[in-house]
Amino acid sequence: MNSYIEIIRPANAVMASIAVLLMAVVGHTYSMAILVGAVSVFVATGGGNVINDYFDYEIDKVNKPYRPIPSGRIRRDHALYYALVLFLVAIILGFMISVANGLTVIVCSLIMIVYAYDFKQRCLIGNITVSLLTGLTFVYGGLITDDYILSIILGFFAFLMTLSREIVKDAEDVEGDLVENASTFPIVYGVDRAVLVAFILNVITCILSPILYVTGIFNVYYLVIVLFADVIFIYSGLLATKDMSSGNLHRVSKYMKIGMLIAFIAFAVGSI
């Protein structure tokens, strides 16, 4: 894979774009603006991933030396310029949709930069920031489809799922984060407590998930599909509590990503 494609982490960027497309499916609103919105989220998320790698250079030399910057495949200064160009393109695309969308991209881009520079190393603040950005992708889509309330509700569920996974990822990366004197939740309170909090968040998400069916937002097909996501979240939590090694937590993080994807599919199918 080309290093400049790899560094934007296209899989993560696509996951973020899916939120906009989901709002189109849920709201039964299809237009060119939706496609432009999905692309703008993809590009902005890519910029956020690049700027994150730029600031995480020392940490990644320990945790992920295979990434483009620590491996020497992309110069660090080139990564910075690349990130800024991606943010600019995303902002332009946002304003092509509406002023509200353009301003939202600007705000989210600034948050991603501040997160990568400072918030990421702060206890829970970094986790909450990433989770908030994930939730805002649904709100961004809602600005296009005029489904404001629904986008906030779905954004809230995305926030919970992401917060749990982000805490697990921090628990996985403790060794490298210690090199940079980071104050992540697992470092401050211990990996065992971090995993427990992540597990509790998974349980809360699973308990709340039927509400979207009970309140009539989604149909019974949503309930059937989201059950699979719930099982994965509970299983991931149990797996993490039994083995808190970095390798196992990395595996748990992947399982949780699959669970999130299934939950998103449930959103889409449940609106048909």
Rosetta blueprint (number, residue, H / E / L):
1 M L
2 N L
3 S H
4 Y H
5 I H
6 E H
7 I L
8 I L
9 R L
10 P H
11 A H
12 N H
13 A H
14 V H
15 M H
16 A H
17 S H
18 I H
19 A H
20 V H
21 L H
22 L H
23 M H
24 A H
25 V H
26 V H
27 G H
28 H L
29 T L
30 Y L
31 S L
32 M H
33 A H
34 I H
35 L H
36 V H
37 G H
38 A H
39 V H
40 S H
41 V H
42 F H
43 V H
44 A H
45 T H
46 G H
47 G H
48 G H
49 N H
50 V H
51 I H
52 N H
53 D H
54 Y H
55 F H
56 D L
57 Y H
58 E H
59 I H
60 D H
61 K H
62 V H
63 N H
64 K L
65 P L
66 Y L
67 R L
68 P L
69 I L
70 P L
71 S L
72 G L
73 R L
74 I L
75 R L
76 R H
77 D H
78 H H
79 A H
80 L H
81 Y H
82 Y H
83 A H
84 L H
85 V H
86 L H
87 F H
88 L H
89 V H
90 A H
91 I H
92 I H
93 L H
94 G H
95 F H
96 M H
97 I H
98 S L
99 V H
100 A H
101 N H
102 G H
103 L H
104 T H
105 V H
106 I H
107 V H
108 C H
109 S H
110 L H
111 I H
112 M H
113 I H
114 V H
115 Y H
116 A H
117 Y H
118 D L
119 F H
120 K H
121 Q H
122 R L
123 C L
124 L L
125 I H
126 G H
127 N H
128 I H
129 T H
130 V H
131 S H
132 L H
133 L H
134 T H
135 G H
136 L H
137 T H
138 F H
139 V H
140 Y H
141 G H
142 G H
143 L H
144 I H
145 T H
146 D L
147 D L
148 Y H
149 I H
150 L H
151 S H
152 I H
153 I H
154 L H
155 G H
156 F H
157 F H
158 A H
159 F H
160 L H
161 M H
162 T H
163 L H
164 S H
165 R H
166 E H
167 I H
168 V H
169 K H
170 D H
171 A H
172 E H
173 D L
174 V H
175 E H
176 G H
177 D H
178 L H
179 V H
180 E L
181 N L
182 A L
183 S L
184 T L
185 F H
186 P H
187 I H
188 V H
189 Y H
190 G L
191 V H
192 D H
193 R H
194 A H
195 V H
196 L H
197 V H
198 A H
199 F H
200 I H
201 L H
202 N H
203 V H
204 I H
205 T H
206 C H
207 I H
208 L H
209 S L
210 P L
211 I H
212 L H
213 Y H
214 V H
215 T L
216 G L
217 I L
218 F L
219 N L
220 V H
221 Y H
222 Y H
223 L H
224 V H
225 I H
226 V H
227 L H
228 F H
229 A H
230 D H
231 V H
232 I H
233 F H
234 I H
235 Y H
236 S H
237 G H
238 L H
239 L H
240 A H
241 T H
242 K H
243 D L
244 M L
245 S L
246 S H
247 G H
248 N H
249 L H
250 H H
251 R H
252 V H
253 S H
254 K H
255 Y H
256 M H
257 K H
258 I H
259 G H
260 M H
261 L H
262 I H
263 A H
264 F H
265 I H
266 A H
267 F H
268 A H
269 V H
270 G H
271 S L
272 I L
